[in-house]
Amino acid sequence: MKHPFFNASAPFLLFICLVNIGFSQTKKKSVLPAPSLKDDLTLMLSWFEGEFNNFQQVHKEKEDKVAEVHEHIHSIFKPVSLPAFGPNVFYVMQYMDGNPKKIYRQRLYTFTEDATEKAIRLDIYSFATDSLYYGADKAPEKLSALTPAQLTNTAGCGVYWKKDGEQFWGYMKDKACSFVSKRSGKKIFVTDSLRLTKNEIWIRDEAFDEDGKYVFGHKAKIHHKLKRCSYYKGWFALEKAGLDAYESSRTLLVHDQGGRVRLLTNEGKPMKYTVELSKVIYGKDQEVLKMALYEDGKDRAIDYSWASSDARMIGINMRWFSAGLTRE
């Protein structure tokens, strides 16, 4: 015979067990706290550091014969230690047409949390004499003695960044950033629209005068779309004309977003050849890694090879010339 207490208690005990299980599962499913501005800043700084280039965008626009081809720009964002400016400081150098001598912008950027705007604020500092600091990404000691008082920080020209999923969007406040044109005497308003992901940065600078007339910027309002650069190291061997001997080197260094490197003789003299490494789109959307050999004065490559866009190694062999590159 079953004990009467057992029969009466069984449903109650079952209820207690189910409640405990449900409570345990509720605890497991508890929502993690939303990322803080501090977390966003840490992530953003890790994405912002590096070199970026819009070679692929320009190459595709030229192929498609678009009306307004973007300028070809290369951006270097290098963290530097300058305590006088704060804990998060970057040296910025931007140049055009793949030529490091064609620098069009050089700045210091600082990043801070802005609780009022619920965003990350980027403040921009301009140098009084740009030429004194060229190449500071590789020689940061050029910057070591600088103080904020020696640079110009224009009020209202800060950029605010907010995280949205797997990207950050950057913006300036409406008509907050301005200057007076020396040529026209009119007030010029500058605005910025930016997008940052793990492997890309999009930049759209625009300016209009007080009458709403265009001053600069892409007229179709399309961003410069820069991709993160990866560097490849390698070697080459080039047969000397009429001789059973080669010019060669194992010190090639070139980035994969349209980077070019001049080939040098064994004595260190420049030759008429350059190697280009790029990621380009073939067909509709097939991205490939392309290695090409160019001769000075000729737009068309002598020859090229290609591999998958994420290839760690790429090479080419033309008998009289061969080369190989490996991602760092």
C-alpha positions as CSV (number, residue, x, y, z in Angstrom):
1,M,0.0,0.0,0.0
2,K,1.3,3.5,-0.9
3,H,2.0,5.9,1.8
4,P,-0.8,8.6,1.8
5,F,1.7,11.4,2.5
6,F,3.8,10.4,-0.5
7,N,0.8,10.5,-2.8
8,A,-0.3,13.9,-1.6
9,S,3.2,15.4,-1.8
10,A,4.2,14.2,-5.2
11,P,2.6,17.0,-7.3
12,F,4.0,19.6,-4.9
13,L,7.5,18.2,-5.1
14,L,7.3,18.1,-8.8
15,F,6.2,21.8,-8.8
16,I,9.1,22.7,-6.6
17,C,11.5,20.9,-9.0
18,L,10.1,22.6,-12.1
19,V,10.3,26.1,-10.4
20,N,14.0,25.4,-9.5
21,I,14.8,24.3,-13.0
22,G,13.0,27.4,-14.5
23,F,14.9,29.7,-12.1
24,S,18.2,28.1,-13.1
25,Q,17.4,28.5,-16.8
26,T,16.4,32.1,-16.2
27,K,19.7,32.8,-14.6
28,K,21.6,31.2,-17.5
29,K,19.7,33.4,-20.0
30,S,20.3,36.6,-18.2
31,V,21.2,39.4,-20.7
32,L,24.8,40.7,-20.6
33,P,25.3,44.4,-19.9
34,A,25.4,46.6,-23.0
35,P,28.9,47.6,-24.1
36,S,30.0,50.8,-22.5
37,L,31.6,53.8,-24.3
38,K,34.9,52.6,-22.8
39,D,34.4,49.2,-24.5
40,D,33.5,51.0,-27.8
41,L,36.5,53.2,-27.6
42,T,38.8,50.2,-27.0
43,L,37.3,48.4,-30.1
44,M,37.4,51.5,-32.2
45,L,41.1,52.2,-31.5
46,S,42.0,48.6,-32.5
47,W,40.2,49.0,-35.8
48,F,41.4,52.5,-36.5
49,E,45.1,51.7,-36.3
50,G,46.8,50.7,-39.6
51,E,47.0,51.8,-43.3
52,F,44.1,52.1,-45.7
53,N,43.9,52.7,-49.4
54,N,41.0,53.0,-52.0
55,F,42.9,51.6,-55.0
56,Q,40.2,49.0,-55.6
57,Q,37.5,51.6,-55.7
58,V,39.4,53.8,-58.2
59,H,40.4,50.8,-60.4
60,K,36.8,49.7,-60.6
61,E,35.5,53.2,-61.4
62,K,38.0,53.6,-64.2
63,E,37.0,50.3,-65.6
64,D,33.3,51.2,-65.4
65,K,34.0,54.7,-66.9
66,V,32.1,56.5,-64.2
67,A,31.6,60.3,-64.6
68,E,33.6,61.3,-61.4
69,V,36.4,59.0,-60.4
70,H,37.5,59.4,-56.8
71,E,41.0,60.6,-55.9
72,H,43.3,57.7,-55.1
73,I,44.2,58.2,-51.4
74,H,46.3,56.3,-48.8
75,S,45.8,56.9,-45.1
76,I,48.2,56.0,-42.3
77,F,46.8,56.0,-38.7
78,K,49.6,55.4,-36.2
79,P,49.2,55.5,-32.4
80,V,51.8,57.6,-30.7
81,S,52.7,58.3,-27.1
82,L,52.1,62.0,-26.4
83,P,50.8,62.3,-22.8
84,A,50.3,66.1,-23.1
85,F,47.5,65.3,-25.6
86,G,45.9,62.5,-23.6
87,P,46.1,58.7,-23.6
88,N,44.7,58.0,-27.1
89,V,46.7,59.9,-29.7
90,F,47.2,59.0,-33.4
91,Y,49.6,60.5,-36.0
92,V,47.8,60.8,-39.3
93,M,49.4,61.1,-42.8
94,Q,47.4,61.0,-46.0
95,Y,48.8,61.1,-49.5
96,M,47.6,60.8,-53.1
97,D,48.2,58.6,-56.2
98,G,50.3,56.0,-54.4
99,N,53.1,58.6,-53.9
100,P,54.2,59.2,-50.3
101,K,55.6,62.5,-51.4
102,K,52.2,63.8,-52.4
103,I,51.0,64.4,-48.8
104,Y,47.7,66.3,-48.7
105,R,46.9,66.0,-45.0
106,Q,48.9,65.5,-41.8
107,R,47.3,65.7,-38.3
108,L,47.2,64.5,-34.8
109,Y,43.9,62.9,-33.7
110,T,42.9,62.4,-30.1
111,F,40.0,60.1,-28.9
112,T,37.9,60.5,-25.8
113,E,34.6,59.3,-24.4
114,D,31.9,62.0,-24.6
115,A,29.1,61.0,-22.2
116,T,26.9,64.0,-23.2
117,E,26.9,63.0,-26.8
118,K,26.9,59.3,-26.0
119,A,29.7,59.0,-28.5
120,I,33.4,58.8,-29.0
121,R,34.8,62.3,-29.8
122,L,37.8,62.7,-32.2
123,D,39.6,66.0,-31.9
124,I,41.8,67.2,-34.8
125,Y,45.1,69.1,-34.3
126,S,46.9,70.8,-37.3
127,F,50.7,71.4,-37.4
128,A,52.1,74.9,-37.9
129,T,54.8,73.6,-40.3
130,D,53.8,70.2,-41.8
131,S,57.1,69.5,-43.4
132,L,58.8,69.2,-40.0
133,Y,56.8,66.1,-39.2
134,Y,56.6,64.2,-42.4
135,G,57.2,60.5,-41.8
136,A,56.5,60.6,-38.1
137,D,54.8,57.2,-38.3
138,K,58.3,55.7,-38.7
139,A,60.1,58.3,-36.7
140,P,57.7,59.2,-33.8
141,E,60.6,61.1,-32.0
142,K,59.8,64.0,-34.3
143,L,56.6,64.5,-32.3
144,S,58.0,64.0,-28.8
145,A,58.4,67.7,-27.8
146,L,55.0,68.9,-29.1
147,T,52.3,70.4,-26.8
148,P,48.7,71.3,-27.6
149,A,49.6,75.0,-27.5
150,Q,51.9,74.5,-30.6
151,L,49.1,73.1,-32.7
152,T,45.7,74.3,-33.9
153,N,42.5,72.7,-32.8
154,T,39.6,74.5,-34.5
155,A,36.5,74.7,-32.3
156,G,33.4,72.8,-33.5
157,C,35.4,70.6,-35.9
158,G,35.3,67.5,-33.7
159,V,34.0,64.2,-35.2
160,Y,31.6,62.0,-33.2
161,W,31.6,58.3,-33.6
162,K,28.7,55.9,-32.6
163,K,28.8,52.1,-32.8
164,D,26.0,50.5,-34.9
165,G,26.3,46.8,-35.0
166,E,29.7,45.8,-36.6
167,Q,30.6,49.4,-37.6
168,F,31.1,52.9,-36.3
169,W,29.6,55.9,-38.0
170,G,31.3,59.3,-37.7
171,Y,29.7,62.7,-38.1
172,M,30.2,66.4,-37.4
173,K,27.6,68.6,-35.9
174,D,25.6,70.6,-38.4
175,K,27.4,73.8,-39.4
176,A,29.6,73.6,-36.3
177,C,32.9,73.5,-38.2
178,S,33.6,76.6,-40.3
179,F,36.3,79.1,-41.5
180,V,36.3,82.3,-43.5
181,S,37.7,82.0,-47.1
182,K,40.6,84.3,-47.7
183,R,39.7,84.4,-51.4
184,S,35.9,85.1,-51.2
185,G,35.6,86.4,-47.7
186,K,32.6,84.0,-47.2
187,K,32.2,81.6,-44.4
188,I,32.8,78.0,-45.4
189,F,31.1,75.1,-43.6
190,V,32.9,71.8,-43.5
191,T,31.2,68.5,-42.8
192,D,32.4,64.9,-42.5
193,S,30.7,61.6,-42.9
194,L,32.7,58.5,-42.0
195,R,32.3,54.7,-41.6
196,L,34.7,52.4,-39.8
197,T,34.7,48.6,-39.8
198,K,37.4,46.0,-38.9
199,N,38.8,46.2,-42.4
200,E,37.6,49.4,-44.1
201,I,37.3,53.1,-43.5
202,W,35.0,55.3,-45.6
203,I,35.6,59.0,-45.8
204,R,33.4,61.8,-47.3
205,D,34.6,65.4,-46.7
206,E,32.4,68.2,-48.0
207,A,32.4,71.9,-47.8
208,F,29.8,74.6,-48.8
209,D,29.8,78.3,-48.5
210,E,27.3,80.4,-46.6
211,D,25.1,80.6,-49.8
212,G,25.0,76.8,-50.0
213,K,27.4,76.7,-53.0
214,Y,29.7,73.7,-53.4
215,V,33.4,74.2,-52.4
216,F,34.8,70.7,-52.4
217,G,33.9,67.0,-52.0
218,H,32.6,64.3,-54.2
219,K,29.6,65.7,-56.1
220,A,27.8,62.4,-56.2
221,K,28.2,62.2,-52.4
222,I,29.9,58.8,-52.6
223,H,32.5,58.1,-49.9
224,H,36.2,57.3,-50.6
225,K,36.1,53.6,-49.7
226,L,39.5,52.6,-48.3
227,K,40.5,49.0,-47.5
228,R,42.9,47.9,-44.9
229,C,46.4,47.2,-46.2
230,S,48.4,44.0,-45.5
231,Y,52.1,44.0,-46.2
232,Y,53.9,41.2,-48.1
233,K,57.6,40.5,-48.1
234,G,59.5,38.8,-50.9
235,W,62.2,38.4,-53.5
236,F,62.8,38.8,-57.2
237,A,65.3,37.7,-59.8
238,L,65.7,39.4,-63.2
239,E,68.0,38.1,-65.9
240,K,70.6,40.5,-67.1
241,A,70.4,41.0,-70.9
242,G,72.9,38.7,-72.8
243,L,74.4,37.4,-69.6
244,D,74.0,34.3,-67.5
245,A,73.5,36.4,-64.4
246,Y,70.6,38.0,-62.5
247,E,69.7,41.1,-60.7
248,S,68.1,39.9,-57.5
249,S,66.9,40.9,-54.0
250,R,65.2,39.4,-51.0
251,T,64.0,42.7,-49.5
252,L,60.8,43.4,-51.4
253,L,58.1,45.0,-49.2
254,V,54.7,46.0,-50.7
255,H,51.1,46.4,-49.5
256,D,48.2,44.6,-51.2
257,Q,46.0,47.6,-52.0
258,G,47.8,48.8,-55.1
259,G,51.2,49.1,-53.5
260,R,54.2,49.4,-55.9
261,V,57.8,48.7,-55.3
262,R,60.7,49.8,-57.5
263,L,63.2,47.1,-58.4
264,L,66.8,47.8,-57.7
265,T,70.0,46.4,-59.3
266,N,72.5,44.5,-57.1
267,E,74.3,47.8,-56.7
268,G,71.2,49.5,-55.4
269,K,70.4,51.5,-58.6
270,P,66.7,51.9,-59.6
271,M,65.6,49.9,-62.7
272,K,62.8,50.6,-65.1
273,Y,60.5,48.0,-63.5
274,T,58.1,48.1,-60.6
275,V,56.0,45.3,-59.0
276,E,52.4,46.0,-58.1
277,L,50.3,44.1,-55.6
278,S,46.6,44.7,-55.5
279,K,43.2,43.3,-54.7
280,V,40.9,44.0,-57.7
281,I,37.4,42.9,-58.8
282,Y,37.0,40.7,-61.8
283,G,33.6,40.2,-63.4
284,K,30.8,41.2,-61.2
285,D,32.1,40.7,-57.7
286,Q,35.1,38.3,-57.8
287,E,37.9,39.7,-55.7
288,V,41.4,38.4,-56.4
289,L,45.0,39.1,-55.3
290,K,47.0,40.3,-58.3
291,M,50.7,40.6,-58.8
292,A,51.9,42.5,-61.8
293,L,55.2,43.7,-63.4
294,Y,55.2,47.2,-65.0
295,E,57.8,49.0,-67.1
296,D,58.1,52.8,-66.8
297,G,56.1,54.8,-69.2
298,K,53.6,51.9,-70.0
299,D,50.1,51.7,-68.5
300,R,49.7,48.0,-69.4
301,A,51.4,45.4,-67.3
302,I,54.1,43.3,-68.9
303,D,52.5,40.2,-67.3
304,Y,50.6,39.3,-64.1
305,S,49.5,36.4,-61.9
306,W,46.6,36.1,-59.5
307,A,45.4,34.1,-56.5
308,S,42.5,34.1,-54.1
309,S,42.1,37.4,-52.3
310,D,43.1,35.9,-49.0
311,A,46.2,34.1,-50.3
312,R,49.2,34.1,-48.0
313,M,51.6,33.6,-50.9
314,I,51.7,34.7,-54.5
315,G,54.4,34.3,-57.2
316,I,55.1,34.8,-60.9
317,N,57.6,33.2,-63.3
318,M,58.2,34.7,-66.8
319,R,61.6,32.9,-67.3
320,W,63.5,36.1,-67.5
321,F,61.8,37.5,-64.4
322,S,60.4,35.7,-61.4
323,A,59.2,36.9,-58.0
324,G,57.5,35.6,-54.8
325,L,55.7,37.4,-52.0
326,T,54.4,36.2,-48.6
327,R,52.1,38.1,-46.2
328,E,53.8,39.3,-43.0
